[in-house]
Structure formats: structure tokens, C-alpha cells
Amino acid sequence: MHPVSLKNVSKIYQLGAVEVPALTDINLEIRGNCFTVICGPSGSGKTTLLNLIACIDRPDRGEVSVAGQPAHAMSDDALSDFRARHLGFIFQNFNLLPVLTAYENVEYPLLLTKMPAAQRRERVLAMLEAVGLADKAANLPGQLSGGQRQRVAIARALATAPKLVLADEPTANLDSQTGAAIIALMRKMQREQRVAFVFSSHDAMVQAQADDTVLLRDGRIVSVTRGEPLEDAAAAELSA
């Protein structure tokens, strides 16, 4: 089963008396255990598509299934609970809470799922260790570099062991060297945690790392390019 499936999806925004189509007749399946990048020029519908996959927005027509659940048909409360338990988010502005330490930022989504304290602590420390920030657990975001803040955001996104991680231009506010390191870390975490990552990005470096690429133009899918599945790619690396 694919973690995301969109069938005949359209989204229209109302600007006064004018209807502006953001997405038109989108049919798309996102594969599991893959890096999928949504790309295209500004205004092509990348963010709108990402928001539909992230269950932040609803389609005007069509069906959106995420982790086997009909997201288009859920109530607002059900969607909020579903996002907390099954989805992880990484943002270009990091979106860390400035008054919380790195540890507390990673812990925050686990508090929403009511995970027991001992299990919570074990998970947070493991995730900070995985992104190379075990020694920064007590630091506030303002005491961290941009790359370190994005590492905390990655740890937070993966803390709940989600089925799917959504990233909106995750390298946009990082220099090229730090951005490359962050993408390499995401790739490593994606393989270790066996989770699907879906990005929207203008960054050619991010696009070059994609297993699958979805090209949008004027709210329509122009092409979908599929790479090797994770298992095949990993086997090729081991035999190289």
C-alpha cells in the first residue's frame, strides 16, 4: 500500500469573485521508503499539493488517502489527531519553539501523543543522538546554528516514528554546504527509520537526491520520474 494516494484532486482558491485553480485533476501515488521531491516554478501548486498531503488543507474535489486513511473525509479533530500520530513536519524556518530547549522541542510532539515519560525520554535522547546533537539537548534554539536548528527539527519530525515526513523547502535558509549536510542526514534518517519523505523544493541539490520527482506546472502534473526502490538501491550500494 502506498502511504499517499491522490485521485482526481482539484483545489480552487476564491479571490473575491474570481476562482483561481491551484491544482487540477491530480492523480498521484507516493511510494513508501522513498525520497519524493515535488518541484516546479513558483505558482505551480507545490505548496498546495504538499498541504493536501500533509492533511493541512482539503481538496475541493477528489480523494486524498494518507497512511491508508481517507484524509479528505475526516473531521477537523480527527485530522489533528491523525497528523500528530502519523506525520512529521520539517519547515524552512525550522519552527522551533524559542523558549524550549532542543530536548523539549523534540519531546513536544510526544507529549501530544501522551507517551509515558520514561519511553519519551528514551526516544528523545535517541533522536538527538541520531542527528548528532546529544551534547546540545539543553541548548535553546537561539544558541544553535541554522544547521543545528534544522537537525533538531529533523529529530522532532521523526520522534513519533511517523509513516510520512513532509518538508517544505528545508534547505532554503541554509548555505549550500550546510544544506548538503542536512539533505545527507535526511537521506540517512529516511533509510534507517524506513519512512517516506516528501519535499517541495526549488533546490537542484535536493532534486538530485530524489528517488521520485513530481514536476508541476500551472497546477497540473507534467511528469513523474521514478527511481529505484529503496531495497534495490541499498542492495546495489552493498554490492558496489
Backbone bond lengths (Angstrom), bond angles and torsions (degrees), N, CA, C in turn:
res aa  C-N    CA-C-N  psi(-1)  N-CA   C-N-CA  omega(-1)  CA-C   N-CA-C  phi
1 M - - - 1.467 - - 1.534 110.26 -
2 H 1.322 115.83 132.09 1.460 120.11 177.61 1.532 109.81 -74.68
3 P 1.343 117.80 140.50 1.466 119.13 -179.99 1.534 113.72 -66.57
4 V 1.346 117.04 -23.92 1.470 120.24 179.03 1.524 109.14 -137.98
5 S 1.326 115.78 134.32 1.458 121.28 175.16 1.528 108.67 -139.86
6 L 1.330 115.57 127.91 1.463 121.16 175.77 1.520 108.68 -118.66
7 K 1.336 116.34 129.88 1.459 121.12 -177.86 1.530 110.04 -124.54
8 N 1.330 115.58 117.27 1.471 122.83 175.99 1.530 112.11 51.42
9 V 1.337 115.59 44.86 1.460 120.93 -174.60 1.527 111.53 -87.22
10 S 1.319 115.11 132.27 1.465 121.70 173.76 1.522 108.87 -132.92
11 K 1.328 115.38 147.14 1.461 121.77 177.11 1.515 108.60 -135.61
12 I 1.337 115.28 128.73 1.462 121.57 -177.91 1.520 109.11 -124.39
13 Y 1.329 116.65 132.05 1.463 121.59 174.91 1.522 109.29 -103.46
14 Q 1.329 115.05 141.51 1.463 121.32 -179.67 1.520 109.16 -99.14
15 L 1.318 117.37 116.65 1.465 122.39 175.00 1.526 107.94 -112.13
16 G 1.351 114.65 93.95 1.453 118.44 -174.12 1.516 109.30 65.94
17 A 1.345 115.90 -124.42 1.464 120.36 179.10 1.522 112.08 -91.04
18 V 1.326 116.72 0.71 1.468 120.86 -174.44 1.530 110.70 -102.75
19 E 1.320 116.06 132.93 1.454 121.81 173.76 1.526 109.80 -93.28
20 V 1.332 115.66 127.62 1.463 121.00 -179.84 1.524 108.86 -115.46
21 P 1.338 118.04 111.00 1.468 119.69 179.04 1.526 110.87 -72.18
22 A 1.334 116.38 121.74 1.469 120.77 178.36 1.524 110.73 -92.35
23 L 1.343 116.11 -38.18 1.462 122.08 176.39 1.524 108.39 -138.26
24 T 1.323 116.28 143.20 1.460 120.69 -177.54 1.523 110.43 -134.80
25 D 1.325 115.84 120.52 1.475 122.94 173.76 1.528 112.87 49.55
26 I 1.322 115.34 57.01 1.465 120.53 179.54 1.527 109.76 -85.71
27 N 1.338 115.64 123.92 1.460 122.36 172.38 1.527 107.11 -123.30
28 L 1.333 116.15 117.45 1.461 119.39 -171.98 1.528 110.64 -155.50
29 E 1.322 115.81 139.69 1.459 121.21 171.28 1.519 108.61 -122.22
30 I 1.348 115.19 129.82 1.466 122.39 177.20 1.525 107.76 -96.68
31 R 1.325 116.47 125.84 1.466 119.90 -178.34 1.530 110.98 -79.06
32 G 1.333 115.12 151.31 1.453 120.59 175.52 1.518 111.60 -74.09
33 N 1.344 116.29 156.69 1.467 123.16 175.94 1.522 112.88 57.00
34 C 1.315 116.85 32.36 1.464 120.76 -177.95 1.526 111.56 -130.02
35 F 1.327 114.47 156.26 1.460 123.94 169.15 1.522 106.57 -91.45
36 T 1.319 118.89 112.07 1.462 121.67 177.72 1.526 108.83 -113.98
37 V 1.325 116.98 127.56 1.463 121.37 179.91 1.520 109.52 -114.01
38 I 1.334 115.43 126.84 1.460 122.46 174.57 1.523 107.04 -96.00
39 C 1.324 117.36 119.48 1.461 120.26 -176.98 1.524 110.42 -131.18
40 G 1.330 114.68 170.50 1.453 121.49 -178.24 1.511 109.72 148.71
41 P 1.333 117.76 167.02 1.461 120.72 -178.77 1.521 112.52 -66.79
42 S 1.323 116.94 165.33 1.470 121.17 176.32 1.523 109.32 -56.43
43 G 1.335 115.57 136.87 1.458 120.22 -179.95 1.514 114.42 83.34
44 S 1.336 116.70 7.95 1.470 119.37 -177.42 1.525 112.71 -82.49
45 G 1.349 116.86 -15.36 1.458 120.20 178.70 1.510 114.38 110.78
46 K 1.349 117.10 10.39 1.475 120.48 -177.42 1.522 112.19 -58.18
47 T 1.332 116.74 -52.23 1.468 120.39 -176.35 1.522 111.05 -66.18
48 T 1.327 117.03 -38.32 1.459 120.21 178.02 1.523 110.62 -61.69
49 L 1.331 116.50 -44.24 1.464 120.18 179.03 1.522 110.74 -64.03
50 L 1.327 116.97 -42.91 1.467 120.27 178.82 1.525 110.72 -62.00
51 N 1.339 117.22 -40.72 1.469 120.98 179.89 1.525 112.18 -65.33
52 L 1.327 117.01 -33.47 1.468 119.80 176.60 1.521 110.58 -69.58
53 I 1.336 116.81 -43.23 1.459 120.76 178.31 1.528 110.52 -64.03
54 A 1.350 115.77 -35.08 1.465 121.36 -178.40 1.527 113.15 -80.30
55 C 1.331 116.76 0.92 1.481 121.75 -179.60 1.525 111.98 61.82
56 I 1.337 116.48 25.60 1.465 121.61 175.43 1.519 109.88 -87.43
57 D 1.332 115.93 -30.55 1.461 122.12 180.00 1.525 108.53 -126.51
58 R 1.321 116.35 166.11 1.462 121.83 180.00 1.531 109.74 -118.86
59 P 1.337 117.03 147.69 1.470 118.49 176.46 1.522 111.09 -75.46
60 D 1.315 116.90 154.00 1.463 120.88 172.62 1.530 110.32 -81.42
61 R 1.320 115.53 -30.04 1.464 121.24 174.80 1.527 108.47 -141.41
62 G 1.329 115.03 151.93 1.449 119.76 175.32 1.523 113.55 96.40
63 E 1.333 114.69 -178.19 1.457 121.94 -174.75 1.526 110.74 -124.53
64 V 1.340 115.19 138.19 1.468 122.08 176.08 1.521 107.83 -122.99
65 S 1.332 116.53 116.76 1.461 122.07 177.68 1.525 108.65 -110.96
66 V 1.339 116.39 127.25 1.463 122.17 179.79 1.528 108.19 -127.65
67 A 1.327 116.08 125.84 1.475 122.02 -177.76 1.525 111.13 51.44
68 G 1.327 115.14 38.28 1.452 120.97 177.01 1.516 115.96 79.80
69 Q 1.336 116.79 3.23 1.466 121.21 -177.61 1.532 111.09 -108.83
70 P 1.338 118.47 140.06 1.469 121.57 179.66 1.527 111.31 -76.91
71 A 1.329 116.19 84.77 1.469 120.67 -174.86 1.526 111.97 -59.61
72 H 1.334 117.46 -33.20 1.466 120.99 -177.46 1.524 112.40 -65.66
73 A 1.339 116.74 -19.34 1.462 120.48 -175.22 1.524 113.54 -106.24
74 M 1.350 117.71 -0.82 1.470 120.35 -177.16 1.527 111.43 -79.79
75 S 1.330 114.98 153.73 1.465 120.24 172.77 1.529 109.01 -73.37
76 D 1.326 117.07 165.80 1.469 120.96 179.60 1.532 111.02 -60.44
77 D 1.324 117.63 -42.10 1.470 121.15 -179.95 1.523 110.74 -65.11
78 A 1.326 116.33 -42.28 1.463 120.49 179.32 1.523 110.74 -64.39
79 L 1.333 116.84 -38.96 1.458 120.67 178.36 1.525 111.54 -64.58
80 S 1.336 116.80 -41.79 1.464 120.62 179.17 1.520 110.90 -60.56
81 D 1.325 116.64 -44.86 1.462 121.01 179.17 1.530 110.46 -66.74
82 F 1.316 116.83 -39.54 1.461 121.73 179.81 1.529 110.76 -62.99
83 R 1.336 116.90 -45.34 1.473 120.61 178.57 1.520 110.55 -60.09
84 A 1.327 116.95 -43.58 1.470 120.70 -177.04 1.524 111.79 -63.10
85 R 1.323 116.70 -33.85 1.463 120.21 -173.40 1.531 114.09 -93.89
86 H 1.321 117.33 -25.81 1.470 118.92 -169.45 1.529 115.44 -122.39
87 L 1.332 117.62 -12.09 1.461 119.64 -175.49 1.520 111.32 -122.61
88 G 1.330 116.47 147.83 1.459 122.35 173.20 1.522 108.91 -120.49
89 F 1.337 116.65 150.83 1.464 120.78 -175.31 1.525 111.13 -131.39
90 I 1.342 115.59 136.53 1.462 122.56 174.88 1.527 107.01 -128.35
91 F 1.342 116.54 128.57 1.457 121.09 -173.71 1.527 111.34 -116.44
92 Q 1.344 116.51 156.15 1.458 119.41 179.96 1.524 112.03 -67.32
93 N 1.335 117.41 -26.61 1.475 120.79 178.15 1.534 111.56 -97.88
94 F 1.316 116.76 14.20 1.469 125.49 175.19 1.534 112.92 72.46
95 N 1.368 116.33 -43.38 1.470 121.05 178.20 1.526 113.50 55.79
96 L 1.325 116.07 36.08 1.465 119.84 173.24 1.523 109.07 -82.20
97 L 1.317 116.83 149.08 1.465 120.43 176.66 1.523 108.39 -79.55
98 P 1.328 118.14 117.36 1.474 121.40 -169.71 1.521 114.57 -65.37
99 V 1.335 117.59 -23.31 1.474 120.11 -178.08 1.528 112.19 -89.94
100 L 1.321 117.18 -2.44 1.464 121.11 179.65 1.522 110.08 -106.43
101 T 1.322 116.38 146.09 1.461 121.22 176.65 1.528 109.79 -70.69
102 A 1.333 115.64 171.24 1.466 120.12 176.00 1.531 109.93 -56.30
103 Y 1.323 116.02 -45.22 1.468 120.87 178.46 1.533 110.46 -57.61
104 E 1.319 117.02 -48.83 1.469 121.39 -176.37 1.523 112.05 -67.24
105 N 1.344 117.46 -33.83 1.464 120.24 176.65 1.521 111.15 -64.55
106 V 1.342 116.36 -42.07 1.462 119.98 178.68 1.521 110.68 -69.63
107 E 1.320 116.38 -34.14 1.467 121.41 -179.49 1.528 112.28 -71.19
108 Y 1.314 117.55 -28.27 1.465 121.79 -170.14 1.541 113.93 -51.76
109 P 1.345 119.91 -50.63 1.475 117.83 -179.82 1.520 113.46 -65.13
110 L 1.332 117.29 -24.39 1.464 120.26 177.87 1.524 111.19 -73.06
111 L 1.336 116.67 -30.50 1.466 120.50 175.42 1.528 110.38 -63.36
112 L 1.334 115.43 -35.62 1.468 120.10 -179.06 1.523 111.52 -68.28
113 T 1.333 116.37 -26.68 1.471 119.68 179.50 1.530 112.27 -92.49
114 K 1.352 116.05 1.14 1.472 122.31 177.92 1.532 112.92 60.02
115 M 1.334 116.19 36.88 1.463 120.64 175.72 1.524 109.33 -68.32
116 P 1.348 119.26 138.90 1.466 121.72 178.67 1.529 111.77 -56.77
117 A 1.345 116.10 149.35 1.465 122.09 -171.66 1.528 113.18 -58.02
118 A 1.334 117.88 -45.40 1.462 120.52 -177.54 1.527 111.38 -64.49
119 Q 1.320 116.07 -41.79 1.466 120.85 179.06 1.529 110.09 -67.84
120 R 1.340 114.88 -36.73 1.465 120.93 178.92 1.523 110.20 -61.53
121 R 1.324 116.62 -48.75 1.457 121.36 -178.63 1.534 111.05 -60.87
122 E 1.313 116.47 -43.67 1.466 120.98 179.53 1.531 110.73 -60.57
123 R 1.329 116.08 -42.67 1.468 120.33 -178.19 1.527 111.45 -68.50
124 V 1.326 117.11 -44.21 1.467 120.69 -178.86 1.525 110.35 -62.16
125 L 1.317 117.54 -47.66 1.464 120.68 -178.91 1.529 110.90 -63.54
126 A 1.324 116.52 -37.90 1.465 120.21 178.71 1.521 110.97 -64.93
127 M 1.329 117.40 -40.01 1.463 120.47 -178.65 1.528 111.29 -71.29
128 L 1.338 117.40 -39.72 1.463 119.90 176.86 1.532 110.72 -64.56
129 E 1.317 116.58 -39.12 1.469 120.84 175.50 1.531 110.37 -61.93
130 A 1.316 116.91 -41.74 1.464 121.85 -177.28 1.525 112.85 -63.99
131 V 1.340 116.71 -32.22 1.471 119.25 179.53 1.526 112.06 -97.96
132 G 1.338 116.54 10.22 1.464 120.67 174.12 1.509 115.39 77.62
133 L 1.333 117.09 26.31 1.468 120.09 -176.99 1.531 112.81 -125.51
134 A 1.309 117.34 27.52 1.468 120.08 179.96 1.525 111.31 -58.66
135 D 1.335 116.84 -31.07 1.468 120.46 -178.11 1.524 112.88 -85.51
136 K 1.325 117.59 -0.17 1.475 121.42 -179.11 1.526 112.05 -113.16
137 A 1.325 117.36 14.48 1.464 121.07 -174.58 1.523 113.03 -57.10
138 A 1.347 117.38 -34.55 1.470 121.06 -175.85 1.531 112.78 -90.69
139 N 1.338 117.82 -0.40 1.462 120.92 -177.80 1.524 111.55 -81.34
140 L 1.337 115.66 142.15 1.454 121.12 171.73 1.529 108.84 -78.99
141 P 1.352 119.08 157.80 1.460 121.16 178.92 1.530 113.65 -53.58
142 G 1.346 116.58 -37.00 1.467 120.35 -179.83 1.517 113.55 -65.92
143 Q 1.322 117.13 -13.96 1.461 121.77 178.92 1.533 111.85 -98.03
144 L 1.335 116.56 6.70 1.459 121.94 -177.39 1.528 110.65 -116.06
145 S 1.328 116.54 152.41 1.461 121.37 174.34 1.529 109.44 -73.75
146 G 1.346 116.27 169.20 1.462 119.72 178.47 1.514 112.25 -59.13
147 G 1.336 116.37 -42.48 1.453 119.75 178.75 1.516 112.75 -64.68
148 Q 1.335 116.36 -38.59 1.470 120.04 178.12 1.527 110.61 -67.23
149 R 1.331 116.56 -39.31 1.464 119.39 178.36 1.532 110.92 -63.16
150 Q 1.344 116.49 -39.18 1.456 118.73 178.94 1.529 110.83 -69.08
151 R 1.341 117.20 -30.93 1.467 120.58 174.61 1.532 110.73 -65.34
152 V 1.325 116.70 -40.33 1.472 119.99 175.49 1.533 109.79 -62.16
153 A 1.331 116.09 -41.23 1.468 120.31 179.43 1.527 111.23 -63.03
154 I 1.332 117.20 -37.59 1.466 121.09 177.11 1.531 109.79 -65.34
155 A 1.337 116.37 -45.86 1.464 120.35 177.93 1.526 110.88 -59.15
156 R 1.328 116.46 -42.88 1.470 120.67 178.98 1.531 110.67 -63.28
157 A 1.345 116.80 -43.27 1.464 120.92 -178.08 1.524 112.14 -62.26
158 L 1.342 116.39 -32.78 1.455 120.64 -176.35 1.531 113.65 -95.97
159 A 1.321 116.91 -3.91 1.467 121.19 -173.85 1.525 113.17 -60.07
160 T 1.318 116.89 -36.60 1.468 120.21 -176.83 1.524 112.56 -86.98
161 A 1.356 117.27 8.38 1.473 122.25 -175.73 1.528 110.58 52.71
162 P 1.346 117.19 57.76 1.461 120.49 -174.87 1.527 112.59 -71.62
163 K 1.331 115.98 162.99 1.463 121.79 173.98 1.530 110.82 -78.10
164 L 1.341 114.68 -24.37 1.459 120.15 -170.39 1.521 109.11 -150.02
165 V 1.344 116.93 136.76 1.461 122.09 174.96 1.527 108.61 -117.64
166 L 1.322 116.36 128.41 1.458 122.78 179.57 1.517 109.49 -106.20
167 A 1.323 116.96 133.44 1.462 121.01 -179.08 1.526 109.55 -132.07
168 D 1.327 116.39 121.25 1.469 122.25 -179.20 1.522 108.85 -101.41
169 E 1.339 116.84 105.38 1.472 122.87 179.77 1.538 111.06 46.75
170 P 1.334 118.47 58.62 1.467 120.64 -171.50 1.524 115.21 -67.77
171 T 1.338 117.93 -15.50 1.470 119.98 -179.71 1.519 112.69 -107.17
172 A 1.338 117.70 4.53 1.461 121.02 -171.34 1.524 113.60 -60.41
173 N 1.324 117.71 -34.04 1.473 120.84 -176.83 1.525 112.79 -104.37
174 L 1.337 116.50 22.48 1.460 121.32 -179.87 1.523 109.80 -121.29
175 D 1.339 115.91 148.62 1.465 118.22 174.10 1.526 108.63 -68.47
176 S 1.339 116.88 165.39 1.462 120.81 -170.85 1.526 112.52 -61.92
177 Q 1.339 117.72 -38.38 1.455 120.46 -178.69 1.531 111.02 -67.78
178 T 1.350 115.73 -44.74 1.465 119.94 178.72 1.525 110.05 -66.83
179 G 1.334 116.08 -39.72 1.465 120.35 178.29 1.518 111.85 -60.02
180 A 1.340 116.87 -41.92 1.463 120.88 178.71 1.527 110.83 -63.48
181 A 1.329 116.11 -40.30 1.468 120.24 179.13 1.532 110.48 -65.67
182 I 1.324 117.01 -38.60 1.466 121.22 -179.96 1.530 110.50 -66.96
183 I 1.338 117.04 -42.50 1.463 120.15 178.72 1.529 110.28 -63.97
184 A 1.341 116.48 -40.89 1.466 119.97 177.41 1.528 110.85 -61.79
185 L 1.342 116.35 -39.60 1.462 120.15 178.20 1.527 110.72 -65.94
186 M 1.329 117.15 -43.58 1.463 120.18 178.97 1.524 110.68 -60.89
187 R 1.340 116.22 -40.93 1.458 120.55 179.43 1.541 110.25 -62.37
188 K 1.328 115.00 -43.38 1.469 120.61 178.79 1.533 110.33 -62.07
189 M 1.334 116.18 -47.23 1.457 120.19 -178.39 1.528 111.03 -66.44
190 Q 1.329 116.20 -37.35 1.463 120.24 179.42 1.527 110.47 -60.32
191 R 1.318 116.04 -41.79 1.467 119.53 -178.96 1.531 111.50 -73.66
192 E 1.323 116.31 -41.55 1.464 119.13 -178.60 1.528 111.85 -68.10
193 Q 1.321 116.13 -41.38 1.463 120.90 -177.31 1.531 112.41 -86.74
194 R 1.347 116.50 -11.47 1.461 122.79 -179.76 1.526 110.93 53.07
195 V 1.307 113.80 60.66 1.462 121.37 -178.44 1.528 108.32 -129.01
196 A 1.310 116.95 150.16 1.460 121.18 176.57 1.528 109.78 -82.49
197 F 1.325 116.75 133.87 1.457 123.23 174.21 1.521 108.61 -110.38
198 V 1.330 117.57 134.38 1.457 122.11 174.54 1.519 108.30 -126.58
199 F 1.338 116.31 122.79 1.460 122.79 -178.08 1.525 110.74 -113.04
200 S 1.314 116.50 150.48 1.462 120.32 156.92 1.524 105.20 -109.44
201 S 1.316 117.08 133.09 1.458 117.87 -175.40 1.526 112.36 -161.65
202 H 1.359 114.17 142.23 1.469 122.10 168.62 1.526 110.61 -90.80
203 D 1.327 116.94 -12.07 1.460 122.93 -168.01 1.532 110.57 -75.64
204 A 1.338 116.64 118.56 1.466 120.96 -179.59 1.521 111.24 -61.79
205 M 1.338 116.88 -31.69 1.461 120.62 178.83 1.534 110.52 -64.72
206 V 1.324 116.91 -41.34 1.461 120.96 177.67 1.523 109.97 -65.91
207 Q 1.326 116.35 -44.91 1.460 121.23 -179.53 1.525 111.35 -61.08
208 A 1.336 116.59 -35.77 1.466 120.84 -179.36 1.520 112.03 -66.51
209 Q 1.339 117.50 -23.33 1.465 122.07 -179.39 1.528 112.91 -88.53
210 A 1.331 116.82 -3.23 1.463 120.60 -172.49 1.519 112.37 -71.60
211 D 1.340 116.11 142.72 1.468 121.28 164.43 1.523 108.46 -77.40
212 D 1.334 115.33 -46.54 1.458 121.76 -179.13 1.531 109.04 -125.07
213 T 1.327 116.28 141.03 1.465 121.45 179.29 1.518 109.34 -125.43
214 V 1.339 115.65 129.04 1.462 121.85 177.31 1.527 107.29 -111.64
215 L 1.332 116.73 117.00 1.459 121.52 -178.73 1.522 109.34 -101.37
216 L 1.347 115.02 122.30 1.465 121.40 178.06 1.520 110.67 -107.38
217 R 1.314 115.33 148.38 1.458 121.05 169.86 1.522 108.03 -151.05
218 D 1.329 116.01 127.38 1.472 122.01 179.07 1.533 112.27 52.97
219 G 1.344 115.39 40.40 1.460 119.96 174.31 1.507 115.49 77.35
220 R 1.325 117.21 10.17 1.459 121.43 179.06 1.525 110.33 -126.02
221 I 1.317 116.56 151.31 1.460 120.64 175.77 1.524 109.15 -78.21
222 V 1.331 115.73 121.55 1.461 121.77 177.84 1.525 110.23 -86.47
223 S 1.349 115.40 -42.20 1.461 119.37 -179.83 1.518 110.28 -158.83
224 V 1.323 115.57 155.01 1.461 123.10 171.67 1.524 106.79 -128.45
225 T 1.335 116.52 118.77 1.462 121.82 -179.17 1.520 108.59 -107.06
226 R 1.319 117.01 123.08 1.455 122.28 -177.84 1.530 110.49 -104.42
227 G 1.336 116.68 135.20 1.455 121.53 175.08 1.515 110.70 -101.15
228 E 1.324 116.10 -163.87 1.469 120.67 178.39 1.528 109.77 -71.30
229 P 1.334 117.17 142.61 1.475 119.06 171.15 1.513 110.44 -60.34
230 L 1.320 116.82 158.07 1.462 122.43 -177.90 1.529 111.91 -54.34
231 E 1.331 116.43 -44.25 1.468 119.80 -176.78 1.526 110.90 -61.44
232 D 1.340 117.87 -42.76 1.444 121.87 -179.41 1.526 111.14 -67.18
233 A 1.339 115.89 -42.44 1.458 120.95 -179.18 1.533 110.31 -64.54
234 A 1.335 116.26 -42.86 1.466 120.28 -179.62 1.524 110.50 -65.20
235 A 1.334 117.27 -39.82 1.452 121.25 179.25 1.516 110.64 -65.04
236 A 1.337 117.25 -39.18 1.459 121.21 178.82 1.519 110.80 -64.09
237 E 1.348 116.99 -39.14 1.466 121.11 178.82 1.533 110.62 -63.88
238 L 1.336 115.93 -41.66 1.464 120.58 -177.22 1.533 111.71 -67.86
239 S 1.345 115.69 -32.34 1.453 119.20 -178.18 1.515 113.22 -87.29
240 A 1.346 117.00 -8.36 1.478 120.93 -177.05 1.518 110.59 -71.73
